[in-house]
């Protein structure tokens, strides 16, 4: 199972990294979510990986994920793992892994965003919301 998860993260980096870009705001670099990916189907009552790919400028910490199931939420999740992918034209992108949990079998549209802190300015930020589409929970 761990081998599949590692392959999934590598595939996400290769597929999504070219579309990463950093947005600058009044409080310094902003983080932009690019995609949310979850392999469907997943099992109820068993943690399953959700990967958010986003721009990730230097100096970002205190990352948390917030997820919705069919619009219900947000439910807060801690970051399980983070990998850095660098695109020569667009800069650093983060591949952020969260272990989600769903108790009831059904089909859900799962969406999410992350919050973060800019280390330099101390400003808190939130990304745009991205969707994994319909995910079947068995």
N, C-alpha and C positions, 0 to 999 in steps of 0.2 A: 504494500500500500504506500509506503514511504517513497519507494522508487517511482511510482506513478505520480505522486505529488511533486517530486523534484522534476520529472519530465514535464509536467503540466506548467510549472513555474518557468522553466527554460523556454518552452514553446510560447508562453505569453510574452516573455521578454523579446524574443525574436520577432513575433508578430506585431506587437504593439509599440515597441520602442521607437520606430521611425515616426510615430504620430505624436510624440511628446514635445511639449514646448513650455517654457516658463513665462508666466505673466508677471509683470511688475506693477505693483500698486503703490499707494502713498506710504505704506508701512514696510516697504521692501518687497522682495520677491514673494509672489503668491503661489500656492500650490493648486494645480488643476487636475481633477480626476479625469482620466481618459477612458477607462473601462472597468467593468466588474465582471469577473468570470467565475462561474460555478459549474462543475460537471454535473449533469443531470442524468439519471436520477440519483438522489441521495437517500440515506436511511434516516428514519425518524429516531430520535433519542440517542443518536450517535453523532459526535462532532464531525463536521465536514468542512473542507477548505474553501474559502472564498478569497479571491485575489483581486485587489484593486491596484491598477496601474495608474500612476500619476506622475506629474512633474515633481521633482524633488530637489529644490535648490539647497545649497549648503546652509547649514544653520537652522534646520527645522528639527524640532523634537516634540515630545509629549503627544505622539500620534495616537488617536483613538478612532475606532470605526463605529459608525451608527448605521443600523440596517432596519429596513421595513419589509414586512411580509404582507402583500396585498394592501399596502398603505398603512398598515398597523405598525406603530412604533413611534419614535426610533428606540431601538434596543442597543445599548452600548456594549462593545466588545473591545478587549485589549488586543494590541498588536502581538501576533505570535511569532512572526519572522519578517524581516525586510531584506531585500536584495537591491543592489544598485545596478542599473544598466545605463551606459553612456552612449548617446548618439552623437557622432562627430559634428553634425550640423545643429542639433537642437539642445544638446546638453544632457544633464543627469535626469534620469527617470527612476522612480522607485517602484518596486514590485512588492506590495504589502500583503502579507498573508494573515487572515483572521480565521479562527475556527468557530464557525457558526453552529447553532443547535436549534433544531425544530422538534417539538414534541409530538405534533399531530401529522399523520399522513394526509397529504392533499397536494394540489398543484398551486404554487405561489408565484407571484411576480415579486422578485426580490430586488430591492434598490438599496443604495447606500451612499454614504459620503464619509469623509474623514475630517477630524478637527486636528489642529496642530498649533504649536507655538513657535514664533520666530525668535531664535535665541538672541539675536542682535538687538531687536527692538522690544522684545517681550510681548509683542502683539499676538493675540490669538486669531486664528483664521479658520475658515471652513471652506471645503471644496464644493464644487457643484455636485449634484446628485447624478449617479450613473446606475444603469439597470443591467441585471444579468438576464432579464427576460423571464420566461416561464420555467420554473424549476419544479420537477416532480419529486415529492417526498414520499417514500414508500414505508 
